[in-house]
Amino acid sequence: MEKIGKLGVWYTPDSLTPLEITELIQGVEKLKYDTFWYPEGLGFESMSFGTFILSVSNKMNVASGIANIYARDAISAIAAHDSLNNLFNDRFILGLGVSHIPLVETFRGHNYQKPLSAMRSYLDQMENAELSIKKTERNIVLAALGPKMTELAGERTKGAHPYLVTPEHTSRARGILGPKKWLCVEQKICLTNQADKARKAAAEMLATYINWPNYRNNWFSLGFTEDDLSGQGSDRFLDAMVAWGNPESISERISAHFDAGANHVCIQPMHPDGSKQVDWDALQLISENFN
């Protein structure tokens, strides 16, 4: 896979039925989004779920966003990558990340290692794996927030997938990656002009992330303060993480990422009513504005 298209959708599928997942994937593909991104946390196992999505779609790329390196060894990860790309016509992107201490130690029972050295060792093992199936082009990106992990992504993979970032971070990441690497930025959106609704949805979405050191350190580097990150987060912080308002203002935020150097923005639509329903109005809007 030489290039990735401009637009993707990032969505957590854990609460959906198989039929609802199929309708989501086929609806997103019909709207001409290039890539569907999904997480690996407390729900669906990443490679199994990727297989299901690939089986119910036709041309759309599928990306793990992000597969936890502590969930499977490096040989299993690259075997899954090569298997899926052999079986589904080079449509799978393996996004890898070091995850977070609570998900690694408390939930999985592993010892959380130094992120950079752990990821470098994992990549080494993948590259040295000798599989009996056909080796495919390696469509791998890293979850990268800080400069060192971003630099590693540029050196060893197709690029980076930053999550919960601003256009300022996008500009910084592009400067580290150089001009040719993929920069696949996640951006949450909420299609409503009501500030209270948008910020309530944002606060609920960010309730877990706001206390994790990986994200906090990155937000501090972008100029947010302890006051911004206390409680549910300041209005300034919530508005920076979730683009809300009319179609024009939301589109401006997405354009700001492209202007800052992103070549792919995967939007995460948040329903204004706070439910986990798919906001098809938001997906339709972005597709019409950018495709």
VOGU-3710 file (C-alpha; in Angstrom, 3 decimals, decimal comma):
1> mekigklgvw> 0,000/0,000/0,000  1,872/3,029/-1,239  -0,608/5,709/-0,228  -3,462/6,196/2,182  -6,505/8,291/1,279  -7,456/11,574/2,906  -10,321/10,483/5,130  -10,967/7,739/7,631  -13,471/6,932/10,337  -12,381/5,973/13,876
11> ytpdsltple> -15,025/4,165/15,886  -15,306/1,955/18,960  -17,521/-1,016/18,009  -17,707/-2,869/21,329  -21,365/-2,106/22,079  -22,621/-2,952/18,575  -24,116/-6,229/17,395  -22,583/-8,035/14,397  -25,422/-6,740/12,211  -24,890/-3,173/13,436
21> iteliqgvek> -21,153/-3,468/12,817  -21,789/-4,705/9,283  -24,194/-1,826/8,609  -21,625/0,631/9,994  -18,780/-0,686/7,864  -20,804/-0,872/4,681  -22,306/2,562/5,312  -18,880/4,112/5,880  -17,580/2,471/2,709  -20,586/3,737/0,747
31> lkydtfwype> -19,720/7,267/1,873  -16,294/6,758/0,263  -14,135/6,868/3,359  -10,736/5,356/2,670  -10,018/3,605/5,990  -11,904/2,343/9,027  -9,962/2,517/12,316  -10,892/0,614/15,462  -9,300/0,376/18,943  -8,120/-2,491/21,106
41> glgfesmsfg> -8,971/-1,954/24,736  -11,333/-4,010/26,864  -13,455/-5,359/24,022  -12,972/-7,056/20,684  -9,619/-8,727/20,001  -7,888/-6,677/17,349  -6,949/-9,209/14,681  -10,215/-11,142/14,920  -12,206/-7,960/14,575  -10,087/-6,744/11,662
51> tfilsvsnkm> -10,771/-10,016/9,865  -14,512/-9,549/10,317  -14,464/-5,989/8,972  -12,387/-6,981/5,969  -14,851/-9,787/5,221  -17,879/-7,471/5,125  -16,232/-4,672/3,094  -15,023/-4,576/-0,494  -12,338/-1,953/-1,115  -12,041/0,069/2,087
61> nvasgianiy> -8,819/-0,217/4,091  -9,025/-1,460/7,684  -6,633/-0,260/10,395  -6,051/-1,321/13,974  -5,934/1,892/15,937  -4,200/0,768/18,031  -3,242/-2,897/18,539  -1,580/-3,332/21,925  1,905/-4,875/21,661  1,310/-6,577/25,028
71> ardaisaiaa> -1,740/-8,424/23,653  0,304/-10,682/21,351  3,943/-11,360/20,631  5,672/-9,779/17,661  5,633/-12,967/15,576  1,870/-13,301/15,993  1,431/-9,645/15,061  3,401/-9,799/11,837  1,855/-13,162/10,947  -1,582/-11,563/11,345
81> hdslnnlfnd> -0,502/-8,573/9,249  0,820/-10,736/6,413  -2,108/-13,156/6,627  -4,737/-10,440/6,363  -2,977/-8,636/3,538  -2,520/-11,871/1,596  -6,150/-12,840/2,096  -7,740/-9,406/1,624  -5,800/-7,778/-1,195  -3,441/-5,525/0,800
91> rfilglgvsh> -6,193/-3,688/2,692  -4,992/-4,085/6,281  -2,953/-1,509/8,206  -1,374/-2,678/11,447  -1,340/0,181/13,933  0,801/-0,675/16,960  1,109/0,997/20,346  2,598/0,500/23,799  -0,792/1,170/25,425  -1,019/2,425/29,032
101> iplvetfrgh> 0,071/1,064/32,402  -3,460/0,226/33,715  -4,347/-1,697/30,549  -1,023/-3,544/30,511  -0,432/-4,316/34,187  -3,865/-4,317/35,859  -5,965/-5,632/32,979  -3,478/-7,953/31,225  -1,061/-8,785/34,024  2,134/-7,855/32,175
111> nyqkplsamr> 5,031/-5,659/33,249  4,964/-2,295/31,484  8,391/-1,636/29,973  10,066/1,530/28,781  7,902/2,484/25,783  10,600/3,303/23,245  12,824/0,297/23,899  9,803/-2,029/24,064  8,532/-0,845/20,694  11,968/-0,965/19,076
121> syldqmenae> 12,481/-4,548/20,252  9,013/-5,497/18,996  9,748/-4,064/15,555  13,088/-5,896/15,467  11,370/-9,200/16,171  8,765/-8,588/13,473  11,380/-7,722/10,890  13,420/-10,840/11,714  10,463/-13,228/11,597  10,705/-15,968/8,983
131> lsikkterni> 7,193/-16,978/8,016  6,204/-19,659/5,527  3,523/-17,457/3,928  4,192/-14,798/1,320  5,718/-11,657/2,811  3,627/-8,608/1,995  4,430/-4,923/1,941  4,437/-3,830/5,566  1,543/-1,445/6,217  2,534/-0,543/9,783
141> vlaalgpkmt> 2,080/2,695/11,726  2,840/3,537/15,341  0,762/5,298/17,958  3,084/8,227/18,569  2,667/11,329/20,705  6,149/12,304/21,866  9,042/13,195/19,564  11,078/10,031/20,181  8,258/7,604/19,329  7,347/9,772/16,336
151> elagertkga> 10,949/9,619/15,169  10,926/5,818/15,529  7,706/5,661/13,513  9,359/7,613/10,723  12,479/5,464/10,770  10,906/2,017/10,948  7,292/2,147/9,698  4,971/3,829/7,217  4,306/6,619/9,731  2,384/7,692/12,824
161> hpylvtpeht> -1,162/7,644/14,168  -1,512/10,348/16,865  -4,673/10,285/18,990  -6,217/13,174/20,934  -4,025/15,865/19,441  -4,322/19,372/18,030  -3,224/20,825/14,677  -0,198/22,232/16,523  0,841/18,680/17,361  0,222/17,658/13,751
171> srargilgpk> 2,653/20,332/12,584  5,255/19,181/15,092  4,848/15,536/14,094  5,179/16,334/10,411  8,419/18,160/11,104  9,809/15,055/12,808  8,506/12,516/10,287  9,612/14,395/7,201  7,516/14,943/4,066  6,972/11,398/2,814
181> kwlcveqkic> 5,691/9,431/5,797  2,044/8,856/6,620  0,600/11,085/9,314  -2,825/9,690/10,220  -4,419/12,008/12,777  -7,520/11,191/14,808  -10,025/14,031/15,359  -13,228/13,819/17,401  -16,217/15,790/16,145  -19,665/16,575/17,532
191> ltnqadkark> -22,210/18,081/15,141  -24,109/20,483/17,405  -24,193/24,220/18,038  -25,016/23,679/21,719  -21,851/24,125/23,751  -23,227/22,357/26,816  -24,106/19,223/24,847  -20,781/19,135/23,016  -18,717/19,663/26,162  -20,689/17,114/28,150
201> aaaemlatyi> -20,099/14,520/25,436  -16,430/15,513/25,270  -15,981/15,242/29,039  -17,581/11,796/29,139  -15,391/10,596/26,282  -12,212/11,978/27,865  -12,926/10,875/31,446  -10,487/7,969/31,276  -7,829/9,500/29,057  -7,471/12,709/31,038
211> nwpnyrnnwf> -5,673/10,921/33,889  -3,228/8,837/31,843  0,366/10,151/31,945  1,080/9,517/28,243  -1,655/11,913/27,190  -1,175/14,418/29,994  2,512/14,843/29,214  1,696/15,447/25,571  -1,018/17,986/26,407  1,362/19,835/28,716
221> slgfteddls> 3,838/20,026/25,827  1,108/21,683/23,761  0,547/24,427/26,337  -2,302/23,047/28,419  -2,006/23,536/32,169  -2,890/21,640/35,333  -6,009/23,781/35,550  -6,987/22,733/32,012  -6,627/19,057/32,924  -8,255/19,108/36,349
231> gqgsdrflda> -11,716/17,662/36,917  -13,449/17,020/33,637  -11,193/19,500/31,835  -11,531/23,181/31,052  -13,710/24,430/28,222  -10,523/25,343/26,358  -9,240/21,801/26,643  -12,548/20,122/25,756  -12,973/22,358/22,717  -9,439/21,548/21,576
241> mvawgnpesi> -10,062/17,815/21,743  -13,545/17,773/20,190  -14,429/19,948/17,211  -18,066/20,971/17,541  -20,413/23,570/16,093  -21,776/24,072/12,610  -20,481/22,170/9,564  -18,142/25,003/8,616  -16,380/25,171/11,982  -15,927/21,399/12,137
251> serisahfda> -14,569/21,336/8,601  -12,146/24,130/9,500  -10,634/21,980/12,268  -10,138/19,063/9,899  -8,635/21,385/7,296  -6,278/22,743/9,955  -4,822/19,247/10,376  -4,331/18,917/6,631  -2,746/22,373/6,486  -0,419/21,366/9,341
261> ganhvciqpm> 0,824/18,317/7,457  -1,601/15,434/7,967  -2,200/13,374/4,859  -4,997/11,385/6,516  -7,540/12,463/9,147  -9,696/9,804/10,755  -12,738/11,384/12,319  -14,448/9,991/15,398  -18,079/11,159/15,310  -19,639/11,672/18,721
271> hpdgskqvdw> -23,413/11,740/18,876  -24,748/15,010/20,369  -27,235/13,130/22,539  -24,387/11,343/24,313  -25,407/7,912/23,057  -23,203/5,442/21,239  -25,343/5,623/18,120  -23,595/6,317/14,829  -24,028/9,965/13,833  -24,613/9,480/10,126
281> dalqlisenf> -25,289/13,189/9,623  -21,730/13,986/10,718  -20,230/11,253/8,559  -22,206/12,428/5,537  -21,156/16,044/6,120  -17,433/15,330/6,259  -17,599/13,009/3,272  -19,321/15,662/1,165  -16,887/18,394/2,237  -13,654/16,512/1,680
291> n> -14,221/13,765/-0,889
//
